[in-house]
Amino acid sequence: LSLEHSISRTTAVESYERLLAEGYLVSRPGAGVFVADELPEDLQHVPGMQNVAGSTRDNIQQPASPWLDMRTYLLPLAPGMPAIDHFPWTVWGKLTNQICRERPLNAISYGDPLGEPALRETIAEYLAVARGIACTPRQIVVTSGSELSMAFAARQVASPGAEVWFEDPGYPFQYPMLADLGLQPVPVPVDAEGLDVSAGQWLAPRARLALVFPSHQYPLGVTMSMERRKSLIAWAEANGAWILENEIDGDYRYASRPLTPLHALARDRVIYCGSMSKPLAPGLRINYLVMPETLLGKLTMLRTTLAPMLTQLVLARFSASGQMASHMRKMRLLYGRRRALLVEALRKEADGLLDLDDLPEAGLRVVATLRGNLSDMRVAEACLAAGLKVEPLSVCYAKVPRRSGLIIGFASTPEERILPAAKMLADVLRHCMQTNLA
Amino acid sequence: LSLEHSISRTTAVESYERLLAEGYLVSRPGAGVFVADELPEDLQHVPGMQNVAGSTRDNIQQPASPWLDMRTYLLPLAPGMPAIDHFPWTVWGKLTNQICRERPLNAISYGDPLGEPALRETIAEYLAVARGIACTPRQIVVTSGSELSMAFAARQVASPGAEVWFEDPGYPFQYPMLADLGLQPVPVPVDAEGLDVSAGQWLAPRARLALVFPSHQYPLGVTMSMERRKSLIAWAEANGAWILENEIDGDYRYASRPLTPLHALARDRVIYCGSMSKPLAPGLRINYLVMPETLLGKLTMLRTTLAPMLTQLVLARFSASGQMASHMRKMRLLYGRRRALLVEALRKEADGLLDLDDLPEAGLRVVATLRGNLSDMRVAEACLAAGLKVEPLSVCYAKVPRRSGLIIGFASTPEERILPAAKMLADVLRHCMQTNLA
């Protein structure tokens, strides 16, 4: 295949890995690789039970202060948390040990502030194969988290006082992050096609930067249409503005092919932001940016963005050996099963209590609207008290009228705990409705 | 001993470890622990040669942009870099592997945003035993670097527009870091007793915060006098202001006992900042703060400060098993030897080319003034071209008249490379002087 298409063997292998990861190919040991009988669109079968490493509940203590809540992401239904019950511990320990035997000084000194070169190479290869994003390792900047990535990107292209578009509803941390940098955050409404570019042009035509989540919008799960992608790029090009394309959890798609990334359409105006939190684990604290070539000479960097060096080396080796692709392939199948189980369980148990949105084509979560005029904050708090982690939808809104709803994750919850969790969620909702009416 | 003084066995063991680490006790295998014949003050003997793991020079590539220079910290004489040639790789690999076998979910999820509880416990114990700093693990906040720690602390106690004292000369990153937070940085001169508190009171009496390095000032190496400590605290108490006490590299002392930390004198007005970069390795990205009890209820936290979780667990185990104390003890002896060797080599090779300041009582670096009206920036660049990393002194100054000098590290340079490095530095200086006169 590599000879036939004049591509490297690595690229050919990775194309296979990617098609396997996306579910379009299946591997039959001893026989070879075949086109899947069951295409990704059809995956709705019931999974077998699995052992879960450790109980998640036991690790939670009462938080001393509200922001300690981050520990609650170990609870069932936690949105945004991948299947950390399937973390490749054995390989990780072995690779770390292997690297420690080699004693690489760059793993314990400051290292390259752009990130470990070996890791940047594997990221560039992954993006080329899996996303059609052409970039060189020089363009990659590894950081220690998505907030740091976005702040780093915003700092490069927008001066204090400049306006910046962000999606409404969207990630709640965007407003304070932009304001902290002295920028003027401008909420721009999102509809069924993604960010409303005309609204943005009307609200702040001279904005320097637009933060968007085109492949799987947060929290609504919308995929930005090609028309919108084109008009966003046209606006940016006409105004010399920049686009920050976030693909935080778009790695996992369950239906339809992904649309071409903005980066592939206009690589000189788009900064692409990806993460290792969803494909692997958020505790790694590894996120990355693809910077446009034109910005490379002018980057200003702070030591604060540095990601842990040894972790970067381990991750680079995990990717280069093909184990990352294989892990993602397994997780894609697992998430397809967990998503189907959760939707089935919610339809059965919480019928009449909440309305599920259309199933998102990608990502690790579903969104549901609450009935009976319930406060989603109150419901989320009651869920926490009952040992479940769901997120209120209303906190994602800036100016657009708030919708009371829940963001519910399916990726981190072991299969056998999904139905009990859905039952418990239904109980909490019934209880909230009763006390609401009383 | 623990029965005699009604302290826990752990505390007794750790007191021994600390006295061993500081060089006041020596351990004779099979015989017991004894008061050292050679007290820390006297350590000037010539070391044996050692094998160095890997060449540092080979890892350096030409930087594509000036801030890529951080990789040059692997070169000989790099200031601020500990002995990464003595990093405990074997134990580190083994502990990581051990933890991976236990599959702790909190190591790969977001974990506790204050930092891994086990690590915070070992830090609190270390501070009590080694520094006389009484605090509970609840007060400790683990972050991913000293800049993040300082920004976090400043954010808690100073609102945008507030004035903040910082030492002049001092760490160059302080000004942009404070300005980025919307604060007004006020440079306050440093003299032989440390920060000039009267000057600070004259310049900005209403400042909300003072950033100081009392145990080993950066870059001058001054230890703040007890009188100054008291007047700084008196100012803070009278004005409801805060003190950020940085002890980034004060863990290693070669002469005289350390003075009581500011934190031990006024724990309600002092935020203490310590680091694992100098005791172990900067690539770990682990730094920590001790927050006053009174601030605990009001902390605002960003996800951006999170340190890598798995690293925190490994470090906690490394400390709890006594291996951190033992590593620091070995390093203290090693640094005593490297410091003596460097000073001897510079006196021999660079006589007439630079004037060494008085030897600092602590830390990992020496400061020298340049002769012949040489630009320290130019000398530092010429050193880099010759394969040496020294830092120019002048960039540390804000308003105080600049001094042209070099900050020279001894901790990371293997013994057998110190004399060659000093010779090379002397060659560079001679060359710079010749071209300067030409």
Contacts between the chains, C-beta under 8 A, distances in Angstrom:
chain1	res1	chain2	res2	distance
A	53	B	103	4.6
A	53	B	105	7.7
A	54	B	103	6.2
A	54	B	104	7.6
A	54	B	105	5.9
A	56	B	105	6.1
A	59	B	105	6.2
A	59	B	106	5.7
A	64	B	138	6.9
A	64	B	296	7.6
A	65	B	296	7.5
A	65	B	297	6.8
A	65	B	299	6.4
A	67	B	113	6.1
A	67	B	299	7.6
A	67	B	300	7.4
A	67	B	301	4.9
A	68	B	112	6.7
A	68	B	113	6.4
A	68	B	114	7.1
A	70	B	110	4.3
A	70	B	111	7.3
A	70	B	112	7.4
A	70	B	113	5.2
A	70	B	303	7.6
A	71	B	106	7.3
A	71	B	109	7.9
A	71	B	110	7.2
A	71	B	111	6.9
A	71	B	112	5.7
A	73	B	109	5.6
A	73	B	110	5.4
A	74	B	105	5.7
A	74	B	106	7.2
A	74	B	109	5.5
A	81	B	109	6.5
A	84	B	105	5.7
A	84	B	108	5.1
A	84	B	109	5.6
A	85	B	105	7.7
A	87	B	103	7.4
A	87	B	108	5.2
A	89	B	100	4.6
A	89	B	101	7.2
A	89	B	103	5.0
A	90	B	100	6.9
A	90	B	101	7.9
A	92	B	100	5.4
A	93	B	96	6.1
A	93	B	97	4.1
A	93	B	99	7.7
A	93	B	100	3.0
A	93	B	101	6.5
A	94	B	97	7.3
A	96	B	93	6.1
A	96	B	96	4.4
A	96	B	97	6.8
A	96	B	100	7.3
A	97	B	93	4.1
A	97	B	94	7.3
A	97	B	96	6.8
A	97	B	97	4.9
A	98	B	93	8.0
A	99	B	93	7.6
A	100	B	89	4.6
A	100	B	90	6.9
A	100	B	92	5.4
A	100	B	93	3.0
A	100	B	96	7.3
A	101	B	89	7.2
A	101	B	90	7.9
A	101	B	93	6.5
A	103	B	53	4.5
A	103	B	54	6.2
A	103	B	87	7.4
A	103	B	89	5.0
A	104	B	54	7.6
A	105	B	53	7.6
A	105	B	54	6.0
A	105	B	56	6.1
A	105	B	59	6.3
A	105	B	74	5.7
A	105	B	84	5.6
A	105	B	85	7.7
A	106	B	59	5.7
A	106	B	71	7.4
A	106	B	74	7.2
A	106	B	283	7.6
A	107	B	283	5.6
A	108	B	84	5.1
A	108	B	87	5.2
A	108	B	281	3.7
A	108	B	282	7.3
A	108	B	283	3.9
A	108	B	284	7.0
A	109	B	71	7.9
A	109	B	73	5.6
A	109	B	74	5.5
A	109	B	81	6.5
A	109	B	84	5.7
A	109	B	281	7.1
A	109	B	282	6.1
A	109	B	283	5.5
A	110	B	70	4.3
A	110	B	71	7.2
A	110	B	73	5.3
A	110	B	282	5.4
A	110	B	283	6.8
A	111	B	70	7.3
A	111	B	71	6.9
A	111	B	283	6.0
A	112	B	68	6.8
A	112	B	70	7.4
A	112	B	71	5.7
A	113	B	67	6.2
A	113	B	68	6.4
A	113	B	70	5.2
A	114	B	68	7.1
A	138	B	64	6.9
A	144	B	144	5.9
A	144	B	285	7.5
A	144	B	304	7.5
A	144	B	306	7.5
A	144	B	308	7.8
A	145	B	303	5.9
A	145	B	304	5.8
A	145	B	306	6.7
A	147	B	302	6.6
A	147	B	303	5.5
A	147	B	304	4.9
A	148	B	304	5.1
A	151	B	304	7.4
A	173	B	302	8.0
A	173	B	303	7.4
A	180	B	181	7.9
A	181	B	180	7.8
A	182	B	182	7.0
A	281	B	108	3.7
A	281	B	109	7.1
A	282	B	108	7.3
A	282	B	109	6.1
A	282	B	110	5.5
A	283	B	106	7.6
A	283	B	107	5.7
A	283	B	108	3.9
A	283	B	109	5.5
A	283	B	110	6.7
A	283	B	111	6.0
A	283	B	308	7.2
A	283	B	309	4.0
A	283	B	310	6.5
A	284	B	108	7.0
A	284	B	308	7.1
A	284	B	310	7.8
A	285	B	144	7.5
A	285	B	306	6.1
A	285	B	307	7.7
A	285	B	308	5.2
A	285	B	309	7.7
A	296	B	64	7.4
A	296	B	65	7.5
A	297	B	65	6.7
A	299	B	65	6.4
A	299	B	67	7.6
A	300	B	67	7.4
A	301	B	67	4.9
A	302	B	147	6.6
A	302	B	173	7.9
A	302	B	177	8.0
A	303	B	70	7.6
A	303	B	145	5.9
A	303	B	147	5.5
A	303	B	173	7.3
A	304	B	144	7.5
A	304	B	145	5.8
A	304	B	147	4.9
A	304	B	148	5.1
A	304	B	151	7.4
A	304	B	304	7.5
A	306	B	144	7.5
A	306	B	145	6.7
A	306	B	285	6.1
A	307	B	285	7.6
A	307	B	308	7.9
A	308	B	144	7.8
A	308	B	283	7.2
A	308	B	284	7.1
A	308	B	285	5.1
A	308	B	307	7.9
A	308	B	308	4.1
A	308	B	311	5.8
A	309	B	283	4.0
A	309	B	285	7.7
A	310	B	283	6.5
A	310	B	284	7.8
A	310	B	311	7.3
A	311	B	308	5.8
A	311	B	310	7.3
A	311	B	311	7.3
